[in-house]
Structure formats: structure tokens, C-alpha cells
Amino acid sequence: MFTIINKIGVFDCNVLFRRCTESRFGETGFMKKAAYNITPSTEEVLRLMGEQIKLARLRRNLTTELVAERAGISRASLWKVESGNPAVAMGIYAAVMHALGGLDSELAGVCREDELGRQLQDIELKTGKKAGRRGKQ
């Protein structure tokens, strides 16, 4: 048993470690798998995006080590990006695209051509309805 003594008191590190890991990993000791509500078509889009990022890296003759270092991530995270893993944060994708030479500017085009949104907006304008406020019932 390993203990820590400080100004507050004596701590049993095994108990502290167990409490911390149970909150993050659950009773099994393994990290909880995040649940995503992603359709197969969205999974395919992410896979394709990852493949395009990988091809952009290969066209530039950049190694995984170099791109990961430039993006400030691990090679494992870069591999997840290039495989289209949905658990990767959008910021990581942006960092990798920036590391490839400023490709992150392409993200500004996301949802730019929102045809359905524009049609819905036009319907609201014709009927004179206003968008609802948050928190108002």
C-alpha cells in the first residue's frame, strides 16, 4: 500500500486511484465506449474524408511522423483521422488539414450550400413567422 502525507492528511493512493478510474472507466476497468448516433452514410463520408486526407499527405510526400508533429497530435490520432474514425474531434481534423498546407480553409465551405435550409427560410419569410427563442416554452 502506498500512502501520501501532505498538509491535508494521509491518503491511500490505491483508494484514490480506484475512485478515479471507476469514474472514467466504469467497473470493468476498461474505458467506456462512446455511443455515436451516426448513420452508415455518414460513416462513409468520414471514411472518404479520411482517405482524401491520407492521399493529400502522400501526394506531398509527408511522413505520418511529420504531419502528426506539425498538427500537435500522436501518430495514432493521425491514423484515426486517415481512417475516418468518428470519435476524432473536429479540431483534430482541422489541425491535420492545416499541417498539410492550409487545407483547413476548406472547412469554411461546410454547410455553405444549404438548399433545404434556404427553402425552409423562404417558407418562414412568406408566412411571416419568426424563429422561436431558446428556453421559451
CORNORTA-V582888 format. One record per residue. N is the residue number from 1. RES is the residue in three letters. SS is DSSP state (hx for helix, st for strand, lp for the rest). PHI is phi as a letter, one per 30 degrees, with the letter a starting at -180 (NA if undefined). D_CENTER is the distance of its C-alpha to the mean C-alpha in Angstrom with 2 decimals. Layout:
BEGIN
n->N res->RES ss->SS phi->PHI d_center->D_CENTER
n->N res->RES ss->SS phi->PHI d_center->D_CENTER
END
This chain:
BEGIN
n->1 res->MET ss->lp phi->NA d_center->38.48
n->2 res->PHE ss->lp phi->c d_center->36.93
n->3 res->THR ss->st phi->b d_center->37.50
n->4 res->ILE ss->st phi->c d_center->36.57
n->5 res->ILE ss->st phi->c d_center->39.18
n->6 res->ASN ss->lp phi->b d_center->38.39
n->7 res->LYS ss->lp phi->d d_center->39.87
n->8 res->ILE ss->lp phi->d d_center->38.41
n->9 res->GLY ss->lp phi->l d_center->39.68
n->10 res->VAL ss->st phi->c d_center->39.26
n->11 res->PHE ss->st phi->b d_center->35.99
n->12 res->ASP ss->st phi->d d_center->35.67
n->13 res->CYS ss->hx phi->d d_center->32.55
n->14 res->ASN ss->hx phi->d d_center->32.37
n->15 res->VAL ss->hx phi->d d_center->32.16
n->16 res->LEU ss->hx phi->d d_center->29.53
n->17 res->PHE ss->hx phi->d d_center->27.38
n->18 res->ARG ss->hx phi->d d_center->27.85
n->19 res->ARG ss->hx phi->d d_center->26.87
n->20 res->CYS ss->hx phi->d d_center->23.65
n->21 res->THR ss->hx phi->d d_center->22.62
n->22 res->GLU ss->hx phi->d d_center->23.72
n->23 res->SER ss->hx phi->d d_center->21.50
n->24 res->ARG ss->hx phi->c d_center->18.34
n->25 res->PHE ss->hx phi->c d_center->19.53
n->26 res->GLY ss->lp phi->i d_center->22.04
n->27 res->GLU ss->lp phi->d d_center->25.60
n->28 res->THR ss->lp phi->d d_center->24.96
n->29 res->GLY ss->lp phi->i d_center->23.63
n->30 res->PHE ss->lp phi->c d_center->20.58
n->31 res->MET ss->lp phi->d d_center->17.04
n->32 res->LYS ss->lp phi->d d_center->16.37
n->33 res->LYS ss->lp phi->d d_center->14.35
n->34 res->ALA ss->lp phi->d d_center->11.80
n->35 res->ALA ss->lp phi->c d_center->13.19
n->36 res->TYR ss->lp phi->b d_center->11.53
n->37 res->ASN ss->lp phi->c d_center->13.90
n->38 res->ILE ss->lp phi->c d_center->13.24
n->39 res->THR ss->lp phi->d d_center->16.42
n->40 res->PRO ss->hx phi->e d_center->17.69
n->41 res->SER ss->hx phi->d d_center->17.84
n->42 res->THR ss->hx phi->d d_center->14.15
n->43 res->GLU ss->hx phi->e d_center->13.55
n->44 res->GLU ss->hx phi->d d_center->16.13
n->45 res->VAL ss->hx phi->d d_center->14.61
n->46 res->LEU ss->hx phi->d d_center->11.36
n->47 res->ARG ss->hx phi->d d_center->13.90
n->48 res->LEU ss->hx phi->d d_center->16.02
n->49 res->MET ss->hx phi->d d_center->13.53
n->50 res->GLY ss->hx phi->d d_center->12.78
n->51 res->GLU ss->hx phi->d d_center->16.56
n->52 res->GLN ss->hx phi->d d_center->17.30
n->53 res->ILE ss->hx phi->d d_center->15.26
n->54 res->LYS ss->hx phi->d d_center->17.22
n->55 res->LEU ss->hx phi->d d_center->20.40
n->56 res->ALA ss->hx phi->d d_center->19.97
n->57 res->ARG ss->hx phi->d d_center->19.75
n->58 res->LEU ss->hx phi->d d_center->22.77
n->59 res->ARG ss->hx phi->d d_center->24.73
n->60 res->ARG ss->lp phi->d d_center->24.48
n->61 res->ASN ss->lp phi->h d_center->25.62
n->62 res->LEU ss->lp phi->c d_center->22.89
n->63 res->THR ss->lp phi->d d_center->22.25
n->64 res->THR ss->hx phi->d d_center->18.99
n->65 res->GLU ss->hx phi->d d_center->20.21
n->66 res->LEU ss->hx phi->d d_center->20.80
n->67 res->VAL ss->hx phi->d d_center->17.55
n->68 res->ALA ss->hx phi->d d_center->15.58
n->69 res->GLU ss->hx phi->d d_center->18.06
n->70 res->ARG ss->hx phi->d d_center->17.85
n->71 res->ALA ss->hx phi->d d_center->14.07
n->72 res->GLY ss->lp phi->i d_center->14.51
n->73 res->ILE ss->lp phi->b d_center->12.56
n->74 res->SER ss->lp phi->d d_center->14.24
n->75 res->ARG ss->hx phi->d d_center->15.59
n->76 res->ALA ss->hx phi->d d_center->13.96
n->77 res->SER ss->hx phi->d d_center->10.41
n->78 res->LEU ss->hx phi->d d_center->12.01
n->79 res->TRP ss->hx phi->d d_center->13.51
n->80 res->LYS ss->hx phi->d d_center->10.36
n->81 res->VAL ss->hx phi->d d_center->9.31
n->82 res->GLU ss->hx phi->d d_center->12.96
n->83 res->SER ss->hx phi->c d_center->13.17
n->84 res->GLY ss->lp phi->i d_center->10.52
n->85 res->ASN ss->lp phi->d d_center->8.78
n->86 res->PRO ss->lp phi->d d_center->6.93
n->87 res->ALA ss->lp phi->d d_center->5.48
n->88 res->VAL ss->lp phi->d d_center->3.47
n->89 res->ALA ss->lp phi->d d_center->1.18
n->90 res->MET ss->hx phi->e d_center->4.20
n->91 res->GLY ss->hx phi->d d_center->6.36
n->92 res->ILE ss->hx phi->d d_center->6.43
n->93 res->TYR ss->hx phi->e d_center->7.49
n->94 res->ALA ss->hx phi->d d_center->9.78
n->95 res->ALA ss->hx phi->d d_center->11.15
n->96 res->VAL ss->hx phi->d d_center->12.06
n->97 res->MET ss->hx phi->d d_center->13.63
n->98 res->HIS ss->hx phi->d d_center->15.47
n->99 res->ALA ss->hx phi->d d_center->16.68
n->100 res->LEU ss->lp phi->d d_center->18.16
n->101 res->GLY ss->lp phi->j d_center->20.43
n->102 res->GLY ss->lp phi->i d_center->19.02
n->103 res->LEU ss->hx phi->d d_center->17.33
n->104 res->ASP ss->hx phi->d d_center->14.68
n->105 res->SER ss->hx phi->d d_center->17.51
n->106 res->GLU ss->hx phi->d d_center->17.09
n->107 res->LEU ss->hx phi->d d_center->14.03
n->108 res->ALA ss->hx phi->d d_center->16.76
n->109 res->GLY ss->hx phi->d d_center->18.25
n->110 res->VAL ss->lp phi->d d_center->15.64
n->111 res->CYS ss->lp phi->i d_center->17.82
n->112 res->ARG ss->lp phi->d d_center->20.76
n->113 res->GLU ss->lp phi->c d_center->23.02
n->114 res->ASP ss->lp phi->c d_center->22.64
n->115 res->GLU ss->hx phi->d d_center->25.96
n->116 res->LEU ss->hx phi->d d_center->25.65
n->117 res->GLY ss->hx phi->d d_center->24.64
n->118 res->ARG ss->hx phi->d d_center->27.60
n->119 res->GLN ss->hx phi->d d_center->29.94
n->120 res->LEU ss->hx phi->d d_center->29.03
n->121 res->GLN ss->hx phi->d d_center->29.55
n->122 res->ASP ss->hx phi->d d_center->32.91
n->123 res->ILE ss->hx phi->d d_center->33.98
n->124 res->GLU ss->hx phi->d d_center->33.30
n->125 res->LEU ss->hx phi->d d_center->35.25
n->126 res->LYS ss->hx phi->d d_center->38.16
n->127 res->THR ss->hx phi->d d_center->38.48
n->128 res->GLY ss->lp phi->i d_center->38.13
n->129 res->LYS ss->lp phi->d d_center->35.49
n->130 res->LYS ss->lp phi->c d_center->33.06
n->131 res->ALA ss->lp phi->d d_center->29.47
n->132 res->GLY ss->lp phi->d d_center->29.38
n->133 res->ARG ss->lp phi->c d_center->28.48
n->134 res->ARG ss->lp phi->d d_center->25.85
n->135 res->GLY ss->lp phi->i d_center->27.43
n->136 res->LYS ss->lp phi->d d_center->30.67
n->137 res->GLN ss->lp phi->c d_center->32.10
END
